[in-house]
């Protein structure tokens, strides 16, 4: 058994260069030619291999350290049956282990500043290991936004790019920046008249990466329908307090939430999530937490109303007002924005008819509700005035097909109909 020093070998013009990756750990068994660290200068990057096999006793460097030829990287305990000098001068210059700078560059795919990648003029900072990983996945690394210092691309960046089509990790870790389009704007807006540049509200900037991820990850399909809520509205407007006799002001959204939960119970796939399609697994939720899109002066927020199935209409109506106030006052806990079954985006108090709501990832569907209106409907043998509610259901087409979406909307319609209005109120 011998304790051997592994040092930085002669790798050409590398001098005082930064360690950007440590590829091993103490106690690990390594073989000769296994990569130990990755070095990167302003000209190129290269992985430094071990010239001996053994068990790592101590790592003497850290990420960010700058090293040159001859600097100690780590110590290994080797059982090789040969006389080896501790300074590794003999072994590092043997024909078997020595490699010229040209050979190291060829093996490690060093990238110079003048190199063009995939015919783009865009230089990419990435270790040879990451470049190889990207190639194996058939990915053009020049299109990936790096999340590390100076835009260096990591293996996680490659995984995220493959998964969602954009560099999601970069966006999530840089919420203060906007997603920049690749199309170059040839003229400034000010070239055509007066402009006023303002900061994007912080909540909108925080929400932007989430929306981009959802829109690019989930194949959205939107089903539009109209629901007759005439009896529901008559019932809602007839509710009074048993003790005071005063009319109860119950928001229609409370009824819609209960109707939605009833549909989720009948169609469990709408109360599910898939974080990774390649895993072949789907998570079915046994709870019913409904997200409600709240319009605030600072931007849109989507808090969750918990256990909707266990609350009555009046309690839900009160809780909706309380939660909306917390959002507008910015006093709501961050955790309340997570762990939902499905989301409702309501424009009922504003107007409009149909729209295409974006699914709140990792949920698989979202119900858009517009302002109800009065229409003349032909029932029986004559036209009659009915209260009609427009709805727009966006769903994840990977899990939910069109027929199931239509049946889901039919279930919501039935739950808001005259036969269920009283049942939903309790």
C-alpha angles and dihedrals in degrees: 000000000000134000108228130192114224110205138182106276129214103289102165122257095358111129129157092353128165125255106229099173138025107203100188139047137216114279092026120134111230135185130220112281093021110141114253108176140359120232124198130186129175087271107041149345131232141174116234113220129208117251093205141044122236148095118302110245100178137355111219100189138061136205108279095031117127118225141179136195111307097021115136114254103174146323125247135191106231131190094192111140100232139088108263126180113228093233090059092222094132098043095044091057100045119118090245097055107023118097127183119234089256092056092047091050091049094049097041097040096231113204120215125203091251094052118113118213123212089346093296115115088231117124114211126203108218137132120250088249092057092045090053091048091052092049092051088055092047092243127149101230092199089071094056122096109224119227099201132079114311089006095293112175118233131195089257090056090055092049092049093048092051092046101050106011094247136065096269095170090058092050095047093049093047104048091153091068129071125231104261119218118233094226112098116231107224097197134039118241089236090062088077102043147307118332137181119215117205136173117265109245111263095238091054090051091049091049096046098080090046092052093046091049092050095046094047096041103043124060098227124210121176125209117198125203144156125232126202105227098167095121092041091055092047090051093045092051091049096057115115137175110262093214103042100023089226120142114261117232103217118172115232087231090072090059091046091052092053091046090051093052089051089054092047090056090054094043108037094177089074089059095057143092138211116196095174120025091191090065091064090222130125125192116221114200120218094195128077111222111159121204116219121201107227121197110219134170087252097051140278118324127185112203121176125243103213127224096000090171091064098049131079127232096262094049091049092050092053093045092050090057092047094049093046090053092050090052093050091048091046091236100122123113117251091231090066090071093063138064101046133159098206138336134237119207108193126193091170095119093048111039143242131115119237131004141160111254117199115239114251101237130255086029117087102219143026130196117220115202123193133190116296118237140185118257136176106244126187106235122171105329102336146043118262136179114258134176109241126195117202114215133186119198117195113192141179105257091202089072106016125052128203096260092052090048091053091050090048091055090047089055091052089049092052092047091055093045128102094270094059105032095094094041092054092051095066 
